[in-house]
Amino acid sequence: MCCSMHIESLYKQLLLCKERGMTTGISVQPRCPAAPHDETLFDCVMLYAKSVGETGAIEISGTVFYWSPSKGDWQKSTVVRTFDNLDDCISWLKNENAASEECAEILYESC
């Protein structure tokens, strides 16, 4: 659920970038982090997309934020997927269910 809200947001934001002719210099993220239904898992997740270099490659990354009384705050980040270009990234994000499942699996494995 957390990832699907962010996938939808990134999809819409990257479509706007494409419409405006932006293929490099992109860095977008949803406006607010997504929280899980079960607060014992983690505090929140933030996905973001950014262009990598001048080749037009787009990287989707995610950060999982945690808090516990014994450890305090900490976070773990990972690259979810890198695409050769904006169109490939948008195509992947368009299939929201598959993209969110892949994101959740990768984020879970990295934590």
Secondary structure as UniProt FT lines:
FT   HELIX           2..19
FT   TURN            20..21
FT   STRAND          27..28
FT   TURN            39..41
FT   STRAND          44..52
FT   TURN            53..56
FT   STRAND          57..68
FT   TURN            69..71
FT   STRAND          72..83
FT   HELIX           86..94
FT   HELIX           96..110
//
